[in-house]
């Protein structure tokens, strides 16, 4: 009878050990999951706050010698990194071009001729619609319109 009692104690101890290890593993897993969720929420909130602080203005946009010259002023509170430029030719057949950029502008400064390394030939007789994208996803759309037709104005007094 003593041997059965010892065997029962050993089996009960093993089951108790399994229950304790399972509970500790579950507790550790849930704490890690909660910590990961908290970090994700904090990162998303920080990214959203940074996106609100990001602002830039197009200070100059010209086409000279078939090259687009674009100057950008950072009017926001944080540095801005420009990653992408989309160009759509809206004259005649619609053509869309995508260019990767790697330009950064610090707060309060202006970067000149940001498109000097972009392999794009712009014609002065064509109209272009452009979209500039930052690394945080902020976009600004602008256009370069060309017209060979004279502009007629009427003034009524």
N, C-alpha and C positions, 0 to 999 in steps of 0.2 A: 504494500500500500504506500510505503514511503517513496518508492521509486516512481509511482504514478504521480504522486504529489509533486515531486521534483520536476518531472517532465511537464506537468501542467504549469508550474511556475515559470519554467524556461519558455514555453510557448506563449504564455500570457505576457512575459517580459518582452519577447520579440514583437508581439502585436502592439504593445504599449510603445515600444521604441519606434515602430513604423508610424503609429499615429502621431507621435511627437515630431518626427522628422517631416512628415507630410504637412502638419500644421505650420511648422517653422518655414518650410519651403514656400507654402502658399502665402504666408505673411510677408516673407522677403520679396516674392514675386509681385505681390500687390503694392508694396511700398515702392519698388523700382518702377512699376507701371505708373503710379501716381506721380513720382518724381519726374519721369519722362514727360508725362502730360503737362505738368506744371512748367517745365522748361520750354515746351512747345508753345504753350499759351503766352508765356513771357516773351519769347522770340517773335511771335506773330504781333503782339502788341507793340514791341519795340520797332519792328519793321513798319507797321502802320503809322506810328508816330514819326519815324524818319521820312516816310513818304509825304506826310503833311508838311514837313519842314523843307522839302525839296521844291525849288522853284527856279525857273530860268526864263530868259527872254532872248528873242532873236534881235540882235542889235543891228545887223547888216546882212543883207542877202542880195548878191549880184551875180550876174553871169558875165564873165570876161574871158575872152580867148577860149570859148567853149568849156570853161570850167566854172563850177558853182563855187562862189566864195561865201562862206557863212561864218559870221561872228556871233558868239553866244555869251551872254552875261549871266553869271550865277547870282540871282537875287534872293536865294534862299539862305537858310541858316547852317547848312551842311555842305560838304564837297559833293560834287555830282560827277559821276562817271557815265559817259555816253557809250552805249554798246552797239546800237543798230540804227541804220537809216534806211527807210523805205522810200523809193522814188517811183512815182507812177506818171508815165507820159500820157496826158489826157488829150493830146492833140492827135486826131486820126485814130489809129489803132491803139487800144490801151495796152501798155507794156508796164510791168512792175519789176523793179530791180531791188535787190536787198544787198546792203553793204554792212560789213562788220566794222565797227569803230572801236578805238581804244584811246579815248581822250578823257582827261579828268580836269575839272575846273574847280578851283578852291572858292571858298565863300567870298563874295564881293568882287571877284576878278572876272575878266573877260578873256576868252580864248578866241584868237583870230584865225580865220581860214581853216576851219576844222575839217573841211573836205578836200584838202590839198592832195592827200594820198589816195583818194577814192578814184578808181578807174572808171570814170563816167564822163561821157562827152555830152554836154548840154548844148542844144542849139537855141539861139536867141529867138528863133521863129516858132518854137514849140512851147507849150505850157506844161508845167510839172506840178504835181501835188506830192508833198513830202511829209514824212512822219519821222520824227526823231525820238528815240526810245532810250531811257536811262536804265542802269542796272537794277533799279528798284521798281521799274515798270511804269514810271511816269512818262507820258507822251505829250508831244506838242506837234500839231499839224499846221502846215503853212503851205503857201502856193507861190509859184513863180508863173505869172501870166504874161504871154507875149501876144501882141496883136499888131498886125500890119495895117489894120483899118484905121482911118482917122477918127478922132473922137469929136462928135458934134454936141455942143451944149447950147441950151436955150435958157435965158435968164428973163424971168417975168418980174417986173417991179410994180 
